[in-house]
């Protein structure tokens, strides 16, 4: 029995899609943000969420927009010790 490849890599690729929404805990884990940061952004309207009973769920598109809008980090070279 031979293993002959007939399809391309793209034909066999699996598409991974992001969930429509994430829990606060999943958002913390995914983006590395703190709960305080998330609640601050919810309070200022920079992040959107829905409620399902007692659970607050962050809208993924909203989190992606916020993530993309954050400023690029800048760093200075460390000073040499005298």
MIKOLPA-140798 format. One line per field, with one value per atom (N, C-alpha, C, O, CB): atom name; z, x, y. Coordinates in pm, whole numbers. Glycine has a CB too. Layout:
<nodes>
at: [CA;...];
up: [Z;...];
east: [X;...];
north: [Y;...];
</nodes>
This chain:
<nodes>
at: [N;CA;C;O;CB;N;CA;C;O;CB;N;CA;C;O;CB;N;CA;C;O;CB;N;CA;C;O;CB;N;CA;C;O;CB;N;CA;C;O;CB;N;CA;C;O;CB;N;CA;C;O;CB;N;CA;C;O;CB;N;CA;C;O;CB;N;CA;C;O;CB;N;CA;C;O;CB;N;CA;C;O;CB;N;CA;C;O;CB;N;CA;C;O;CB;N;CA;C;O;CB;N;CA;C;O;CB;N;CA;C;O;CB;N;CA;C;O;CB;N;CA;C;O;CB;N;CA;C;O;CB;N;CA;C;O;CB;N;CA;C;O;CB;N;CA;C;O;CB;N;CA;C;O;CB;N;CA;C;O;CB;N;CA;C;O;CB;N;CA;C;O;CB;N;CA;C;O;CB;N;CA;C;O;CB;N;CA;C;O;CB;N;CA;C;O;CB;N;CA;C;O;CB;N;CA;C;O;CB;N;CA;C;O;CB;N;CA;C;O;CB;N;CA;C;O;CB;N;CA;C;O;CB;N;CA;C;O;CB;N;CA;C;O;CB;N;CA;C;O;CB;N;CA;C;O;CB;N;CA;C;O;CB;N;CA;C;O;CB;N;CA;C;O;CB;N;CA;C;O;CB;N;CA;C;O;CB;N;CA;C;O;CB;N;CA;C;O;CB;N;CA;C;O;CB;N;CA;C;O;CB;N;CA;C;O;CB;N;CA;C;O;CB;N;CA;C;O;CB;N;CA;C;O;CB;N;CA;C;O;CB;N;CA;C;O;CB;N;CA;C;O;CB;N;CA;C;O;CB;N;CA;C;O;CB;N;CA;C;O;CB;N;CA;C;O;CB;N;CA;C;O;CB;N;CA;C;O;CB;N;CA;C;O;CB;N;CA;C;O;CB;N;CA;C;O;CB;N;CA;C;O;CB;N;CA;C;O;CB;N;CA;C;O;CB;N;CA;C;O;CB;N;CA;C;O;CB;N;CA;C;O;CB;N;CA;C;O;CB;N;CA;C;O;CB;N;CA;C;O;CB;N;CA;C;O;CB;N;CA;C;O;CB;N;CA;C;O;CB;N;CA;C;O;CB;N;CA;C;O;CB];
up: [0;0;0;89;122;-98;-105;-51;-55;-250;-1;51;-51;-40;192;-147;-252;-217;-193;-389;-213;-179;-304;-402;-116;-300;-417;-399;-497;-444;-276;-252;-204;-161;-150;-212;-162;-11;46;-235;50;193;223;323;243;137;160;155;226;58;73;66;194;229;-52;265;387;513;624;393;495;609;685;629;563;814;901;931;968;1033;915;944;1092;1141;854;1161;1302;1313;1267;1390;1372;1388;1535;1622;1326;1562;1699;1744;1662;1712;1873;1922;1908;1902;2070;1902;1894;2021;2017;1865;2133;2261;2354;2336;2323;2454;2553;2692;2711;2530;2790;2929;2971;2901;3023;3084;3136;3155;3116;3271;3214;3242;3113;3107;3319;3010;2882;2814;2746;2790;2832;2776;2846;2780;2789;2977;3054;3001;2976;3206;2984;2938;2795;2763;2949;2708;2566;2539;2466;2485;2599;2570;2673;2646;2562;2789;2894;2969;3042;2836;2953;3024;3164;3190;2947;3254;3389;3391;3302;3493;3494;3512;3530;3478;3634;3604;3627;3495;3472;3721;3407;3276;3197;3136;3198;3197;3122;3175;3096;3130;3306;3362;3339;3320;3511;3341;3310;3166;3141;3332;3072;2932;2909;2822;2843;2984;2976;3026;2965;3059;3136;3195;3104;3101;3330;3029;2940;2802;2717;2926;2779;2650;2542;2426;2604;2578;2480;2451;2358;2529;2532;2518;2537;2628;2620;2451;2457;2515;2493;2317;2588;2648;2646;2629;2793;2665;2683;2814;2866;2562;2866;2988;2953;2880;3095;3006;2995;3138;3195;2905;3195;3337;3417;3404;3370;3499;3579;3507;3549;3711;3400;3329;3232;3151;3253;3243;3149;3041;3071;3221;2917;2805;2714;2669;2726;2688;2607;2459;2418;2645;2381;2236;2174;2189;2172;2105;2050;1953;1958;1980;1864;1769;1843;1802;1675;1952;2032;2095;2096;2141;2148;2209;2105;2132;2278;1985;1878;1836;1810;1756;1829;1795;1902;1870;1778;2029;2138;2131;2142;2275;2113;2104;1993;2012;2080;1877;1762;1784;1723;1638;1871;1894;2000;2015;1934;2074;2180;2118;2012;2270;2184;2128;2131;2216;2204;2036;2031;2150;2184;1895;2213;2325;2275;2169;2403;2350;2316;2433;2548;2280;2403;2505;2480;2367;2507;2588;2578;2609;2685;2674;2551;2583;2728;2776;2489;2799;2940;2950;2863;3009;3057;3081;3130;3202;3185;3090;3138;3282;3317;3046;3362;3501;3503;3427;3583;3592;3598;3682;3699;3655];
east: [85;0;89;172;-96;73;155;77;-46;202;151;91;116;214;150;30;44;-40;-160;2;24;-47;-112;-44;49;-245;-317;-359;-374;-439;-378;-424;-311;-206;-537;-335;-235;-253;-352;-247;-159;-168;-291;-358;-40;-322;-437;-568;-663;-439;-575;-698;-722;-837;-692;-615;-626;-622;-626;-517;-613;-603;-734;-842;-562;-721;-837;-855;-759;-821;-975;-1004;-1041;-1130;-1118;-971;-998;-1060;-1001;-869;-1176;-1243;-1250;-1257;-1385;-1248;-1259;-1404;-1495;-1208;-1426;-1564;-1625;-1553;-1569;-1757;-1826;-1809;-1808;-1973;-1795;-1780;-1698;-1691;-1919;-1637;-1558;-1598;-1640;-1406;-1586;-1608;-1497;-1397;-1611;-1516;-1413;-1283;-1176;-1458;-1295;-1178;-1106;-983;-1218;-1180;-1120;-1057;-955;-1225;-1115;-1059;-928;-831;-1159;-924;-801;-692;-579;-825;-725;-627;-583;-464;-686;-675;-644;-558;-460;-772;-594;-526;-419;-334;-626;-422;-327;-366;-284;-191;-488;-538;-581;-613;-655;-583;-633;-785;-843;-565;-847;-992;-1022;-1122;-1046;-936;-955;-953;-1038;-846;-858;-849;-977;-1032;-725;-1024;-1145;-1266;-1342;-1171;-1284;-1399;-1389;-1491;-1411;-1268;-1249;-1292;-1361;-1102;-1250;-1286;-1435;-1493;-1204;-1498;-1643;-1713;-1810;-1690;-1664;-1725;-1713;-1803;-1661;-1603;-1583;-1643;-1640;-1434;-1699;-1761;-1662;-1700;-1836;-1536;-1435;-1439;-1375;-1297;-1515;-1529;-1676;-1740;-1439;-1728;-1870;-1887;-1805;-1933;-1996;-2027;-2177;-2256;-1973;-2215;-2356;-2368;-2270;-2409;-2488;-2514;-2600;-2699;-2584;-2561;-2640;-2661;-2578;-2569;-2774;-2795;-2698;-2697;-2777;-2616;-2516;-2384;-2297;-2495;-2366;-2238;-2224;-2312;-2223;-2111;-2076;-1988;-1889;-2005;-2025;-1952;-1903;-1982;-2040;-1773;-1710;-1725;-1695;-1560;-1772;-1787;-1647;-1571;-1876;-1612;-1478;-1439;-1327;-1469;-1530;-1498;-1460;-1369;-1617;-1531;-1503;-1364;-1289;-1611;-1330;-1199;-1088;-983;-1192;-1112;-1012;-992;-879;-1056;-1100;-1088;-1009;-923;-1228;-1038;-965;-818;-730;-1025;-790;-652;-577;-463;-650;-641;-577;-555;-466;-660;-636;-626;-523;-488;-760;-474;-377;-245;-206;-354;-178;-53;59;62;-9;149;266;355;372;342;411;501;633;683;524;688;819;912;870;809;1039;1139;1263;1295;1175;1331;1459;1569;1549;1465;1685;1800;1837;1835;1919;1872;1911;2041;2128;1928;2052;2173;2283;2259;2147;2404;2518;2548;2539;2644;2583;2619;2750;2842;2632;2757;2879;2986;3094;2847];
north: [-118;0;124;140;0;210;330;449;453;357;543;666;776;851;705;786;885;1007;996;827;1123;1246;1302;1333;1350;1314;1366;1511;1583;1281;1555;1692;1780;1733;1693;1908;2002;2019;1973;2139;2084;2111;2195;2173;2182;2291;2378;2301;2335;2490;2199;2120;2043;2014;2023;2011;1934;2020;1968;1831;2152;2243;2249;2235;2382;2271;2285;2433;2501;2201;2483;2622;2635;2566;2675;2723;2748;2886;2984;2736;2893;3022;3058;2971;3018;3186;3234;3224;3234;3381;3204;3203;3342;3441;3156;3349;3477;3559;3682;3456;3490;3557;3469;3347;3590;3532;3461;3507;3621;3483;3418;3457;3553;3567;3333;3619;3708;3628;3673;3773;3510;3428;3389;3393;3302;3352;3315;3436;3422;3253;3554;3676;3710;3750;3794;3695;3716;3622;3666;3692;3496;3397;3422;3408;3256;3460;3477;3600;3593;3485;3714;3841;3877;3962;3952;3814;3849;3976;4033;3867;4019;4137;4097;3981;4202;4194;4167;4185;4247;4260;4131;4150;4299;4349;4069;4370;4513;4589;4675;4567;4557;4622;4597;4688;4571;4472;4437;4514;4570;4285;4517;4588;4739;4805;4559;4794;4935;4964;5063;4977;4879;4899;4877;4941;4804;4788;4771;4898;4943;4649;4955;5073;5195;5280;5104;5204;5319;5297;5386;5349;5178;5149;5108;5094;5268;5087;5047;4897;4850;5085;4824;4680;4645;4697;4603;4559;4522;4381;4292;4529;4365;4236;4214;4307;4228;4089;4053;3977;3924;3968;3973;3898;3777;3787;3987;3662;3540;3493;3422;3429;3533;3507;3592;3715;3357;3528;3600;3612;3689;3530;3538;3536;3653;3679;3405;3722;3828;3767;3700;3948;3791;3734;3846;3929;3635;3847;3952;3917;3806;3969;4013;3994;3992;4088;4108;3885;3867;3978;4027;3733;4019;4127;4255;4327;4153;4283;4402;4391;4489;4421;4274;4254;4267;4324;4116;4214;4224;4369;4411;4139;4447;4589;4664;4746;4652;4634;4699;4659;4745;4661;4532;4484;4555;4598;4332;4569;4635;4784;4843;4614;4845;4990;5026;5143;5045;4928;4958;5004;4956;4834;5098;5151;5047;4958;5276;5060;4975;5008;5125;4993;4908;4930;4987;4947;4798;5079;5134;5112;5109;5286;5095;5067;5151;5186;4918;5183;5253;5153;5058;5375;5177;5094;5117;5230;5124;5011;5029;5109;5101;4891;5185;5264;5171;5075;5378;5203;5126;5167;5285;5147;5069;5097;5176;5147;4966;5274;5359;5295;5351;5499];
</nodes>
